[in-house]
Amino acid sequence: MKKKRNQYSAQRKFQVALEAVRGVHTINPVASEQGLHPNQVSQWKRQLLDEGATVFNQGTSHQRRDQEAQEAELYEPIGRLKMELEWLKKKGNCSTRCEE
């Protein structure tokens, strides 16, 4: 039986990565203290350093969410119309074949 993968909260990931970034201890002691693999701590640290600037871009994240909501609102009727068109095509083809 396979072992279920651990899933950690964003808060815990942030705390572990922040501890690794501070540099008080190297990654290995941080990982053993937290019960994690050193590669996982390194990955979270790298992600924090790479994407840390996006924390201060609150305005852009709100704009992105609004844009995604608007796109979903626009694409929904298009998808529905496509489904109806396909259904009508199938129904139209079946009725002509059935008559023959």
ChimeraX attribute file (.defattr): number of C-alpha atoms within 10 A of each C-alpha:
attribute: neighborCount
match mode: 1-to-1
recipient: residues
	/A:1	3
	/A:2	4
	/A:3	5
	/A:4	6
	/A:5	6
	/A:6	5
	/A:7	7
	/A:8	8
	/A:9	7
	/A:10	8
	/A:11	9
	/A:12	11
	/A:13	18
	/A:14	15
	/A:15	13
	/A:16	21
	/A:17	23
	/A:18	16
	/A:19	17
	/A:20	22
	/A:21	19
	/A:22	9
	/A:23	10
	/A:24	10
	/A:25	12
	/A:26	13
	/A:27	22
	/A:28	16
	/A:29	14
	/A:30	20
	/A:31	19
	/A:32	12
	/A:33	10
	/A:34	13
	/A:35	9
	/A:36	14
	/A:37	13
	/A:38	17
	/A:39	12
	/A:40	15
	/A:41	24
	/A:42	18
	/A:43	12
	/A:44	20
	/A:45	21
	/A:46	15
	/A:47	14
	/A:48	18
	/A:49	13
	/A:50	10
	/A:51	9
	/A:52	11
	/A:53	9
	/A:54	11
	/A:55	9
	/A:56	9
	/A:57	10
	/A:58	10
	/A:59	8
	/A:60	11
	/A:61	13
	/A:62	11
	/A:63	11
	/A:64	12
	/A:65	11
	/A:66	12
	/A:67	12
	/A:68	12
	/A:69	12
	/A:70	11
	/A:71	11
	/A:72	12
	/A:73	11
	/A:74	11
	/A:75	12
	/A:76	11
	/A:77	11
	/A:78	12
	/A:79	11
	/A:80	10
	/A:81	12
	/A:82	12
	/A:83	12
	/A:84	12
	/A:85	12
	/A:86	11
	/A:87	12
	/A:88	12
	/A:89	12
	/A:90	11
	/A:91	12
	/A:92	12
	/A:93	11
	/A:94	11
	/A:95	11
	/A:96	9
	/A:97	9
	/A:98	8
	/A:99	6
	/A:100	5
